Amino acid sequence: MSRFENYRHSFNNARLTRSPTGVLEVMFHTDGGSLLFNGHTHEEFVELFHQIGSDPDNRVVILTGAGEAFMENISPEGFDFFTPRGYDKIFREGKKVLMNLLDIEVPVVVL
């Protein structure tokens, strides 16, 4: 079981705030601007969605972005597309991101 106080500052590309009634806002960003999606954010989102889904005090989750766009660019940095082990890591992380997102058992709103 997760507690907001323990994970709220654990993610470099997600600013988390929660109201007293349990509305969790997750603002995706890179250095305060639009999210630059790369291998590092891909890896980070596995644990982010796991923590959110494991916190019984979250009642609603709002996913949003900072800057002009939710996610403006994708970078190959942090991805290893050229080895079997690297591709396998990307594939497994991608499945975990989706499964952990689906395991959030409260309404999830994307703005």
C-alpha positions as protocol buffer text, in pm:
chain_id: "A"
residue {
  index: 1
  type: MET
  ca { x: 0 y: 0 z: 0 }
}
residue {
  index: 2
  type: SER
  ca { x: 137 y: 340 z: -100 }
}
residue {
  index: 3
  type: ARG
  ca { x: 104 y: 669 z: 83 }
}
residue {
  index: 4
  type: PHE
  ca { x: 111 y: 1002 z: -101 }
}
residue {
  index: 5
  type: GLU
  ca { x: 371 y: 1151 z: 133 }
}
residue {
  index: 6
  type: ASN
  ca { x: 612 y: 871 z: 40 }
}
residue {
  index: 7
  type: TYR
  ca { x: 593 y: 903 z: -340 }
}
residue {
  index: 8
  type: ARG
  ca { x: 479 y: 1259 z: -420 }
}
residue {
  index: 9
  type: HIS
  ca { x: 833 y: 1388 z: -485 }
}
residue {
  index: 10
  type: SER
  ca { x: 977 y: 1068 z: -631 }
}
residue {
  index: 11
  type: PHE
  ca { x: 926 y: 1138 z: -1001 }
}
residue {
  index: 12
  type: ASN
  ca { x: 1131 y: 1382 z: -1207 }
}
residue {
  index: 13
  type: ASN
  ca { x: 872 y: 1419 z: -1482 }
}
residue {
  index: 14
  type: ALA
  ca { x: 550 y: 1428 z: -1282 }
}
residue {
  index: 15
  type: ARG
  ca { x: 438 y: 1697 z: -1040 }
}
residue {
  index: 16
  type: LEU
  ca { x: 181 y: 1546 z: -802 }
}
residue {
  index: 17
  type: THR
  ca { x: -70 y: 1736 z: -591 }
}
residue {
  index: 18
  type: ARG
  ca { x: -370 y: 1597 z: -409 }
}
residue {
  index: 19
  type: SER
  ca { x: -671 y: 1768 z: -259 }
}
residue {
  index: 20
  type: PRO
  ca { x: -798 y: 1678 z: 89 }
}
residue {
  index: 21
  type: THR
  ca { x: -1085 y: 1490 z: -81 }
}
residue {
  index: 22
  type: GLY
  ca { x: -847 y: 1260 z: -272 }
}
residue {
  index: 23
  type: VAL
  ca { x: -835 y: 1422 z: -617 }
}
residue {
  index: 24
  type: LEU
  ca { x: -483 y: 1355 z: -742 }
}
residue {
  index: 25
  type: GLU
  ca { x: -347 y: 1577 z: -1020 }
}
residue {
  index: 26
  type: VAL
  ca { x: -48 y: 1442 z: -1209 }
}
residue {
  index: 27
  type: MET
  ca { x: 114 y: 1708 z: -1429 }
}
residue {
  index: 28
  type: PHE
  ca { x: 365 y: 1559 z: -1672 }
}
residue {
  index: 29
  type: HIS
  ca { x: 655 y: 1789 z: -1756 }
}
residue {
  index: 30
  type: THR
  ca { x: 1021 y: 1818 z: -1846 }
}
residue {
  index: 31
  type: ASP
  ca { x: 1192 y: 2097 z: -1655 }
}
residue {
  index: 32
  type: GLY
  ca { x: 853 y: 2263 z: -1600 }
}
residue {
  index: 33
  type: GLY
  ca { x: 756 y: 2267 z: -1970 }
}
residue {
  index: 34
  type: SER
  ca { x: 592 y: 2020 z: -2206 }
}
residue {
  index: 35
  type: LEU
  ca { x: 691 y: 1659 z: -2150 }
}
residue {
  index: 36
  type: LEU
  ca { x: 978 y: 1525 z: -2359 }
}
residue {
  index: 37
  type: PHE
  ca { x: 902 y: 1154 z: -2373 }
}
residue {
  index: 38
  type: ASN
  ca { x: 1213 y: 933 z: -2372 }
}
residue {
  index: 39
  type: GLY
  ca { x: 1345 y: 609 z: -2226 }
}
residue {
  index: 40
  type: HIS
  ca { x: 1382 y: 765 z: -1883 }
}
residue {
  index: 41
  type: THR
  ca { x: 1019 y: 879 z: -1863 }
}
residue {
  index: 42
  type: HIS
  ca { x: 909 y: 543 z: -2004 }
}
residue {
  index: 43
  type: GLU
  ca { x: 1086 y: 369 z: -1715 }
}
residue {
  index: 44
  type: GLU
  ca { x: 963 y: 623 z: -1456 }
}
residue {
  index: 45
  type: PHE
  ca { x: 597 y: 581 z: -1552 }
}
residue {
  index: 46
  type: VAL
  ca { x: 602 y: 212 z: -1456 }
}
residue {
  index: 47
  type: GLU
  ca { x: 655 y: 301 z: -1089 }
}
residue {
  index: 48
  type: LEU
  ca { x: 448 y: 620 z: -1103 }
}
residue {
  index: 49
  type: PHE
  ca { x: 130 y: 440 z: -1207 }
}
residue {
  index: 50
  type: HIS
  ca { x: 202 y: 155 z: -965 }
}
residue {
  index: 51
  type: GLN
  ca { x: 227 y: 396 z: -670 }
}
residue {
  index: 52
  type: ILE
  ca { x: -88 y: 583 z: -773 }
}
residue {
  index: 53
  type: GLY
  ca { x: -285 y: 261 z: -809 }
}
residue {
  index: 54
  type: SER
  ca { x: -160 y: 129 z: -474 }
}
residue {
  index: 55
  type: ASP
  ca { x: -268 y: 438 z: -276 }
}
residue {
  index: 56
  type: PRO
  ca { x: -614 y: 382 z: -126 }
}
residue {
  index: 57
  type: ASP
  ca { x: -656 y: 755 z: -57 }
}
residue {
  index: 58
  type: ASN
  ca { x: -667 y: 847 z: -427 }
}
residue {
  index: 59
  type: ARG
  ca { x: -1032 y: 892 z: -528 }
}
residue {
  index: 60
  type: VAL
  ca { x: -990 y: 1050 z: -873 }
}
residue {
  index: 61
  type: VAL
  ca { x: -677 y: 1088 z: -1087 }
}
residue {
  index: 62
  type: ILE
  ca { x: -633 y: 1373 z: -1334 }
}
residue {
  index: 63
  type: LEU
  ca { x: -350 y: 1337 z: -1586 }
}
residue {
  index: 64
  type: THR
  ca { x: -243 y: 1662 z: -1747 }
}
residue {
  index: 65
  type: GLY
  ca { x: 61 y: 1830 z: -1894 }
}
residue {
  index: 66
  type: ALA
  ca { x: 260 y: 2149 z: -1848 }
}
residue {
  index: 67
  type: GLY
  ca { x: 348 y: 2397 z: -2119 }
}
residue {
  index: 68
  type: GLU
  ca { x: 196 y: 2432 z: -2463 }
}
residue {
  index: 69
  type: ALA
  ca { x: 138 y: 2061 z: -2521 }
}
residue {
  index: 70
  type: PHE
  ca { x: 77 y: 1750 z: -2312 }
}
residue {
  index: 71
  type: MET
  ca { x: 374 y: 1581 z: -2479 }
}
residue {
  index: 72
  type: GLU
  ca { x: 537 y: 1772 z: -2759 }
}
residue {
  index: 73
  type: ASN
  ca { x: 836 y: 1558 z: -2855 }
}
residue {
  index: 74
  type: ILE
  ca { x: 975 y: 1207 z: -2832 }
}
residue {
  index: 75
  type: SER
  ca { x: 1348 y: 1146 z: -2797 }
}
residue {
  index: 76
  type: PRO
  ca { x: 1536 y: 818 z: -2842 }
}
residue {
  index: 77
  type: GLU
  ca { x: 1754 y: 905 z: -2540 }
}
residue {
  index: 78
  type: GLY
  ca { x: 1743 y: 630 z: -2278 }
}
residue {
  index: 79
  type: PHE
  ca { x: 1600 y: 371 z: -2519 }
}
residue {
  index: 80
  type: ASP
  ca { x: 1806 y: 82 z: -2652 }
}
residue {
  index: 81
  type: PHE
  ca { x: 1635 y: -11 z: -2978 }
}
residue {
  index: 82
  type: PHE
  ca { x: 1929 y: -201 z: -3122 }
}
residue {
  index: 83
  type: THR
  ca { x: 1984 y: -500 z: -2896 }
}
residue {
  index: 84
  type: PRO
  ca { x: 1749 y: -785 z: -2810 }
}
residue {
  index: 85
  type: ARG
  ca { x: 1787 y: -708 z: -2437 }
}
residue {
  index: 86
  type: GLY
  ca { x: 1714 y: -339 z: -2493 }
}
residue {
  index: 87
  type: TYR
  ca { x: 1408 y: -408 z: -2707 }
}
residue {
  index: 88
  type: ASP
  ca { x: 1282 y: -660 z: -2451 }
}
residue {
  index: 89
  type: LYS
  ca { x: 1316 y: -397 z: -2175 }
}
residue {
  index: 90
  type: ILE
  ca { x: 1113 y: -147 z: -2377 }
}
residue {
  index: 91
  type: PHE
  ca { x: 846 y: -408 z: -2449 }
}
residue {
  index: 92
  type: ARG
  ca { x: 818 y: -525 z: -2087 }
}
residue {
  index: 93
  type: GLU
  ca { x: 812 y: -169 z: -1949 }
}
residue {
  index: 94
  type: GLY
  ca { x: 545 y: -72 z: -2199 }
}
residue {
  index: 95
  type: LYS
  ca { x: 324 y: -359 z: -2084 }
}
residue {
  index: 96
  type: LYS
  ca { x: 383 y: -268 z: -1719 }
}
residue {
  index: 97
  type: VAL
  ca { x: 298 y: 97 z: -1781 }
}
residue {
  index: 98
  type: LEU
  ca { x: -33 y: -3 z: -1941 }
}
residue {
  index: 99
  type: MET
  ca { x: -117 y: -266 z: -1679 }
}
residue {
  index: 100
  type: ASN
  ca { x: -33 y: -33 z: -1391 }
}
residue {
  index: 101
  type: LEU
  ca { x: -246 y: 239 z: -1548 }
}
residue {
  index: 102
  type: LEU
  ca { x: -534 y: -7 z: -1584 }
}
residue {
  index: 103
  type: ASP
  ca { x: -487 y: -113 z: -1221 }
}
residue {
  index: 104
  type: ILE
  ca { x: -579 y: 237 z: -1102 }
}
residue {
  index: 105
  type: GLU
  ca { x: -926 y: 152 z: -975 }
}
residue {
  index: 106
  type: VAL
  ca { x: -1065 y: 505 z: -958 }
}
residue {
  index: 107
  type: PRO
  ca { x: -1176 y: 737 z: -1238 }
}
residue {
  index: 108
  type: VAL
  ca { x: -882 y: 862 z: -1446 }
}
residue {
  index: 109
  type: VAL
  ca { x: -935 y: 1182 z: -1642 }
}
residue {
  index: 110
  type: VAL
  ca { x: -691 y: 1295 z: -1911 }
}
residue {
  index: 111
  type: LEU
  ca { x: -689 y: 1668 z: -1979 }
}
